[in-house]
Amino acid sequence: MEQHTNQPSPENIMKIGTGFWASKILLTAVSFQLFTKLAEKKSMKAKDVKDILGFKCTDRNVYDWLDALTVFGFLKREGILDTAIYSNTADSDTFLDKNKPSYIGGILEMLNNRLYAFWNNLGEGLLTGLPQNEAKKGENIFSLIYNDPEKLKEFTNAMSGIQMGNFMAFAKKFDFVNYKTLIDVGGSAGLLSLMVAKHNLHIHCTSFDLPAVEPIANATIQQFGLSDRVKTVSGDFFTMPIPNADIVVMGNILHDWDEEHKISLMKKAYDALPDNGAFVAIEGIIDDERKQNAFGMMMSLNMLIETGTGFDYTFADFNRWADIVGFKTTEILPLEGASSAAIAYK
């Protein structure tokens, strides 16, 4: 008798349905700076972790937490239970140690402190089409963030964290040979400019953002020692022209806004470019068939939570807007994971 190998299975249903368990295990580890402390100590027993972090739970709870992180690939382990010794994996040591400039945990901190709770209201967001964050009372979310120094610092670190891998990849993959200047619009802490300048010694970069961000960006520039080729300019990209440059980049900017504002920002970028200049949007570009890039679609839903009207988009969408604005040609450059650089040439 023929056997059916593709029997229905609840495995994926349960994996996705309980996904917040795995998420919270990682976010809690980042919140407690577990990976930073492990980097400092090189390795620790579970009892040492328990003591340093001040846990009052049972030893078994600590084993479960650390072993789950090991199964997920964030920790390495030698021994088992009371004899186990834990250390960071290469990825965790590079990207989750807060003392390293490659730290991307800022986005994970914001996910834990802000978005984890707001996403509980996704259903309300779908029903109402309204933001589900601090702006639920009708205030502008960016005004609320930029007027609160602590929220601004967290937001800036988050934007740096979520894009660090993409910025590094873009700096190495894009052909900068025929370009001398770059401006990063909404540049936050300046990491895109810094990565490009670090890997392309002939490029001069400018990070362009609101005045409140400038001290944060300048501190980052000093940390990297690249103040000779990376600078900051303060301004509002909606109320003033984008300064001229050979390349205009927007990382996680277009998706904040509705289609009308997206096209308006692309037009401003077009006006800032010379002939043959390049406009680059670095985001979770959704595949045209909308069948593969789940991250891009989840990020788009996050824009519902955060802004109400913003959304992520396909390369076909980008091409249509680029044509409206007047760009000559476009291309897409895959970066890290689910993110890409959508590029339009003037």
Steps between C-alpha positions, in 0.01 A plus 500: 500500500628846409613702798442874517812679618346849505260446785357809669713603795443755779877560533516833316177621659641444846843637404350830386230510767756469780752721322472768766649255750824481304495875438462580868779260597743690276367847584530427872861387453579828324314697767715341772813554286576128525715498185697805615575339835599174333733690268665660803541169685563288186282224653282435805319222679124529541546569873728794420243637253230462763705684762618783273151567365336470842250231403286354781354219288611136528822371342285296261336818368844644426611179325186509286557864402870456417447167323220648289739778396750227415248311285418827321868546418575800722717315756754217501501245781745246638368255758140477618289644782719578805821420309405707194721792397342756265663744258394717207485378143687708241179678397402582857851615586511730196150644500364467857795616711409855597865599531570441129425759227338219299224465765153475344310442822345846491216376280450202732489733801230707330309187402501396864428840654246637249386282214442172684206650685373706207482196273243353738266755340555392138135398474388847606739651247350291220148593608566873532799572275644709783841486672516283811796661677554817703322691221161333557366832631566669166849642560781459246718205600820661371433820697443292812825309450720794399378712792588235758880456537474144635255387232711669233815322618318166501347567156835608352673190635215287365526644150876446508457143617243388248705630207862437602537179298337663198720808523812283514382298201407809298837660571674193354262399218402829333740634235613840631774552241328783313369680808669735744224618739213335684225637722301272729154652549362423845850379583437446872831409670691528172587134462422476128735789428764349724482156339523648150792727594681216678491272195532766225784735576417752225142567617392794718172441683240713677240379749189721474241494780313719747706720737430284805686208338817691412682451836432125485633475145806715574587278796481193277716666235764581762487140624587374150766768446363604160416866558723596206260338252169471688304801625149585615248752370182579690167561337149375426483312169133591459540877544839561334683370192728201534864619467663411170704180470592235242310236698191556716416215738191443712516205739164400651356841410260452208303229678397743774268686264202464267548486123464875448777577748719221360486654155561847645816381677625327186443825308709688759775241459481537120540877529810457722677273249715580195443319170585131547474543878348218703209494743510200735222371727620234746207306645331160516393518135214252455528255208270593212295180536463562875575136576846500661598805704300449817729743684411778256129438551538485878696827489217647294254401773737660748452822308126465563580471871743793492356746245160377383560590134855383429573172321782296350497438126611288208767582243215536250352773722840671518535485121160661452585787735845542343335530158257763629789704644705472178788264581651331193575149625471288816659190649476300820801392705442221758661577836465307825216261571168636375628850422608655170609829351253629240703733278381763249738683268435855378 
